[in-house]
Amino acid sequence: MPRAHAQLQALLEKEREALLSGELSRIGALTEEKERLLRLLPSSGASAAALSDLSGQIARNQALLMSAQKGVAAAEDAMKRLEKATQESAVYDRSGTVSHMRSASPGMSQKL
């Protein structure tokens, strides 16, 4: 098995582990080395089967990365909604008319 192929395969497995464990900060550190190994791959003499395996690993990791990005975006959205909910409350009068009340200070909640 050519060296660049073996190194890239090991690196893709590290990337997969980082994605599955939620250690997204590790992904950036692997990117430069992954790009270097990808540049070496065409001249490495790796077989078509080996390249196909790598392609599968890359596709799997890309799907994991996209899921992680969706999760981060959903968490950011939830945090924004929570922040807004703590800063502003909707109050309805007897006729059903809504009024928006802002909190006196962020982080302080009161029971009515």
C-alpha positions as YAML, in Angstrom:
chain: A
units: angstrom
residues:
- id: 1
  name: MET
  ca: [0.00, 0.00, 0.00]
- id: 2
  name: PRO
  ca: [1.57, 3.31, -1.04]
- id: 3
  name: ARG
  ca: [2.65, 5.55, 1.81]
- id: 4
  name: ALA
  ca: [0.53, 8.63, 0.92]
- id: 5
  name: HIS
  ca: [-2.54, 6.40, 0.68]
- id: 6
  name: ALA
  ca: [-1.91, 4.80, 4.07]
- id: 7
  name: GLN
  ca: [-1.23, 8.15, 5.73]
- id: 8
  name: LEU
  ca: [-4.36, 9.68, 4.22]
- id: 9
  name: GLN
  ca: [-6.44, 6.70, 5.29]
- id: 10
  name: ALA
  ca: [-5.19, 7.07, 8.89]
- id: 11
  name: LEU
  ca: [-5.78, 10.82, 8.81]
- id: 12
  name: LEU
  ca: [-9.34, 10.35, 7.52]
- id: 13
  name: GLU
  ca: [-10.00, 7.96, 10.39]
- id: 14
  name: LYS
  ca: [-8.74, 10.57, 12.88]
- id: 15
  name: GLU
  ca: [-11.02, 13.12, 11.23]
- id: 16
  name: ARG
  ca: [-13.96, 10.70, 11.52]
- id: 17
  name: GLU
  ca: [-13.25, 10.13, 15.21]
- id: 18
  name: ALA
  ca: [-13.08, 13.88, 15.83]
- id: 19
  name: LEU
  ca: [-16.39, 14.42, 14.05]
- id: 20
  name: LEU
  ca: [-18.12, 11.62, 15.95]
- id: 21
  name: SER
  ca: [-16.81, 12.81, 19.30]
- id: 22
  name: GLY
  ca: [-17.78, 16.44, 18.62]
- id: 23
  name: GLU
  ca: [-14.18, 17.66, 18.79]
- id: 24
  name: LEU
  ca: [-14.61, 19.99, 15.85]
- id: 25
  name: SER
  ca: [-11.56, 22.04, 16.78]
- id: 26
  name: ARG
  ca: [-9.38, 19.07, 15.76]
- id: 27
  name: ILE
  ca: [-10.71, 19.18, 12.20]
- id: 28
  name: GLY
  ca: [-8.90, 22.40, 11.31]
- id: 29
  name: ALA
  ca: [-5.58, 21.01, 12.49]
- id: 30
  name: LEU
  ca: [-5.96, 18.03, 10.14]
- id: 31
  name: THR
  ca: [-6.88, 20.04, 7.06]
- id: 32
  name: GLU
  ca: [-3.40, 21.16, 6.00]
- id: 33
  name: GLU
  ca: [-1.97, 17.65, 6.24]
- id: 34
  name: LYS
  ca: [-4.96, 16.20, 4.41]
- id: 35
  name: GLU
  ca: [-4.49, 18.67, 1.55]
- id: 36
  name: ARG
  ca: [-0.79, 17.81, 1.35]
- id: 37
  name: LEU
  ca: [-1.51, 14.09, 1.18]
- id: 38
  name: LEU
  ca: [-4.22, 14.61, -1.43]
- id: 39
  name: ARG
  ca: [-1.71, 16.46, -3.62]
- id: 40
  name: LEU
  ca: [0.73, 13.50, -3.33]
- id: 41
  name: LEU
  ca: [-1.91, 10.88, -4.07]
- id: 42
  name: PRO
  ca: [-1.88, 11.00, -7.91]
- id: 43
  name: SER
  ca: [1.84, 10.16, -8.02]
- id: 44
  name: SER
  ca: [1.66, 7.59, -5.22]
- id: 45
  name: GLY
  ca: [0.82, 4.63, -7.43]
- id: 46
  name: ALA
  ca: [-2.24, 3.73, -5.35]
- id: 47
  name: SER
  ca: [-4.55, 1.19, -6.98]
- id: 48
  name: ALA
  ca: [-8.02, 2.03, -8.25]
- id: 49
  name: ALA
  ca: [-9.50, 0.00, -5.39]
- id: 50
  name: ALA
  ca: [-7.45, 1.94, -2.83]
- id: 51
  name: LEU
  ca: [-8.55, 5.24, -4.37]
- id: 52
  name: SER
  ca: [-12.16, 4.07, -4.31]
- id: 53
  name: ASP
  ca: [-11.83, 3.24, -0.60]
- id: 54
  name: LEU
  ca: [-10.42, 6.71, 0.06]
- id: 55
  name: SER
  ca: [-13.23, 8.29, -1.91]
- id: 56
  name: GLY
  ca: [-15.73, 6.45, 0.30]
- id: 57
  name: GLN
  ca: [-13.97, 7.63, 3.46]
- id: 58
  name: ILE
  ca: [-13.94, 11.21, 2.22]
- id: 59
  name: ALA
  ca: [-17.64, 11.08, 1.32]
- id: 60
  name: ARG
  ca: [-18.47, 9.61, 4.75]
- id: 61
  name: ASN
  ca: [-16.52, 12.33, 6.54]
- id: 62
  name: GLN
  ca: [-18.09, 15.04, 4.41]
- id: 63
  name: ALA
  ca: [-21.56, 13.77, 5.37]
- id: 64
  name: LEU
  ca: [-20.53, 13.79, 9.04]
- id: 65
  name: LEU
  ca: [-19.14, 17.31, 8.70]
- id: 66
  name: MET
  ca: [-22.35, 18.56, 7.09]
- id: 67
  name: SER
  ca: [-24.36, 17.02, 9.93]
- id: 68
  name: ALA
  ca: [-22.08, 18.68, 12.47]
- id: 69
  name: GLN
  ca: [-22.54, 22.05, 10.73]
- id: 70
  name: LYS
  ca: [-26.32, 21.61, 10.81]
- id: 71
  name: GLY
  ca: [-26.10, 20.78, 14.52]
- id: 72
  name: VAL
  ca: [-24.03, 23.87, 15.27]
- id: 73
  name: ALA
  ca: [-26.43, 26.05, 13.29]
- id: 74
  name: ALA
  ca: [-29.41, 24.56, 15.15]
- id: 75
  name: ALA
  ca: [-27.71, 25.18, 18.50]
- id: 76
  name: GLU
  ca: [-26.98, 28.80, 17.54]
- id: 77
  name: ASP
  ca: [-30.61, 29.26, 16.53]
- id: 78
  name: ALA
  ca: [-31.82, 27.77, 19.80]
- id: 79
  name: MET
  ca: [-29.50, 30.06, 21.77]
- id: 80
  name: LYS
  ca: [-30.78, 33.12, 19.90]
- id: 81
  name: ARG
  ca: [-34.40, 32.14, 20.55]
- id: 82
  name: LEU
  ca: [-33.64, 31.54, 24.22]
- id: 83
  name: GLU
  ca: [-31.91, 34.91, 24.51]
- id: 84
  name: LYS
  ca: [-34.83, 36.64, 22.84]
- id: 85
  name: ALA
  ca: [-37.31, 34.85, 25.08]
- id: 86
  name: THR
  ca: [-35.49, 36.03, 28.20]
- id: 87
  name: GLN
  ca: [-35.33, 39.61, 26.93]
- id: 88
  name: GLU
  ca: [-38.89, 40.00, 25.72]
- id: 89
  name: SER
  ca: [-42.23, 38.62, 26.87]
- id: 90
  name: ALA
  ca: [-45.60, 38.71, 25.16]
- id: 91
  name: VAL
  ca: [-48.45, 39.76, 27.45]
- id: 92
  name: TYR
  ca: [-52.11, 39.52, 26.45]
- id: 93
  name: ASP
  ca: [-54.91, 41.63, 27.89]
- id: 94
  name: ARG
  ca: [-58.52, 40.51, 28.35]
- id: 95
  name: SER
  ca: [-59.41, 41.35, 24.76]
- id: 96
  name: GLY
  ca: [-56.53, 39.27, 23.41]
- id: 97
  name: THR
  ca: [-54.38, 42.20, 22.36]
- id: 98
  name: VAL
  ca: [-50.70, 41.41, 22.65]
- id: 99
  name: SER
  ca: [-48.15, 43.73, 24.19]
- id: 100
  name: HIS
  ca: [-44.43, 43.06, 24.25]
- id: 101
  name: MET
  ca: [-42.57, 43.74, 27.47]
- id: 102
  name: ARG
  ca: [-38.80, 43.87, 27.66]
- id: 103
  name: SER
  ca: [-36.99, 42.56, 30.71]
- id: 104
  name: ALA
  ca: [-35.47, 45.13, 33.06]
- id: 105
  name: SER
  ca: [-32.08, 43.46, 32.82]
- id: 106
  name: PRO
  ca: [-30.84, 40.41, 30.93]
- id: 107
  name: GLY
  ca: [-30.53, 37.36, 33.09]
- id: 108
  name: MET
  ca: [-33.22, 38.44, 35.52]
- id: 109
  name: SER
  ca: [-36.57, 36.68, 35.40]
- id: 110
  name: GLN
  ca: [-39.66, 37.46, 37.39]
- id: 111
  name: LYS
  ca: [-42.85, 35.57, 38.06]
- id: 112
  name: LEU
  ca: [-46.04, 37.49, 37.51]
...
